[in-house]
Amino acid sequence: EKERVQFFIDNIITQIEILAGLNRWAGSIAAAARCRIAGDLTGFAGNVKKAAYELEKTISYRKKSDHGKWNGWYKGDKRMDLPLLHEKTQKIVNL
C-alpha cells in the first residue's frame, strides 16, 4: 500500500512537471518566433536553445515515476515523444 501511495504521489508530481515543462517550452518557442519575425536572430537562437533545455529537463522529470511494475513506463513513448520534439526543437536553430 505504501508503495502505491508513493507511486501515485510521484506520478501526479511528474505529470505536473511535464505540463509545466511543456508550457515553458511553448513560451520559449513563442519568444523565438517573435524574435525571428523582428529579425533578431540572436534572440531567436537563444530562445530555441532555452526551449530545448526545457525539454531536456522535462524528459528527465519522467524518471521520478519509475517504480516497480511501472519502471520504464515512458521508455519508447510515442504519444508525446518528447525526445523527438527535443530533436526537432534543436534543428530549428538553423532556420
C-alpha positions in Angstrom: 0.0 0.0 0.0 2.8 2.5 0.9 4.4 1.8 -2.5 1.2 2.5 -4.3 0.7 5.8 -2.5 4.3 6.9 -3.2 3.8 5.9 -6.9 0.6 7.9 -7.0 2.2 11.0 -5.5 5.3 10.7 -7.7 3.1 10.2 -10.8 1.0 13.3 -10.1 4.1 15.4 -9.5 5.6 14.0 -12.7 2.5 14.9 -14.7 2.5 18.5 -13.2 6.2 18.8 -14.0 5.7 17.6 -17.6 2.9 20.0 -18.2 4.8 22.9 -16.7 7.9 22.0 -18.7 5.9 21.9 -21.9 4.4 25.3 -21.0 7.9 26.7 -20.6 9.0 25.1 -23.9 6.0 26.7 -25.7 6.7 30.1 -24.1 10.3 29.9 -25.3 9.2 28.8 -28.8 6.7 31.8 -28.9 9.5 34.1 -27.8 11.8 32.7 -30.5 9.1 33.3 -33.1 8.7 36.9 -32.0 12.4 37.4 -32.3 12.6 35.7 -35.7 9.8 38.0 -37.0 11.6 41.0 -35.6 14.8 39.9 -37.3 16.6 39.2 -34.0 18.5 36.1 -34.9 20.5 36.1 -31.7 17.3 36.2 -29.6 15.7 33.6 -31.8 18.6 31.1 -31.3 18.8 31.8 -27.6 15.1 31.2 -27.1 15.2 28.0 -29.2 18.1 26.8 -27.1 16.1 27.6 -23.9 13.2 25.7 -25.3 15.4 22.6 -26.0 16.8 22.9 -22.4 13.3 22.9 -21.0 12.5 19.7 -22.9 15.7 18.1 -21.6 14.5 18.9 -18.0 11.0 17.7 -18.8 12.3 14.4 -20.2 14.3 13.9 -17.0 11.3 14.5 -14.8 9.6 11.4 -16.1 12.2 9.2 -14.2 10.6 10.2 -10.9 7.6 8.0 -11.5 9.7 4.8 -12.4 8.5 2.4 -9.6 8.0 -1.3 -9.5 5.9 -2.6 -12.4 5.8 1.0 -13.8 9.5 1.2 -14.1 10.4 2.4 -17.6 6.8 3.4 -18.3 7.9 6.3 -20.6 10.6 4.3 -22.4 9.7 4.2 -26.1 6.7 6.5 -25.6 5.5 7.7 -29.0 2.4 9.6 -28.0 4.1 12.7 -26.7 7.5 11.6 -28.0 9.4 14.3 -26.1 12.8 13.1 -27.4 11.6 13.6 -31.0 10.2 17.0 -30.1 13.6 17.9 -28.5 15.4 16.8 -31.6 13.1 18.9 -33.8 13.5 21.9 -31.5 17.3 21.7 -31.7 17.1 21.6 -35.5 15.1 24.8 -35.9 18.0 26.9 -34.6 19.5 26.7 -38.1 16.3 28.0 -39.9 
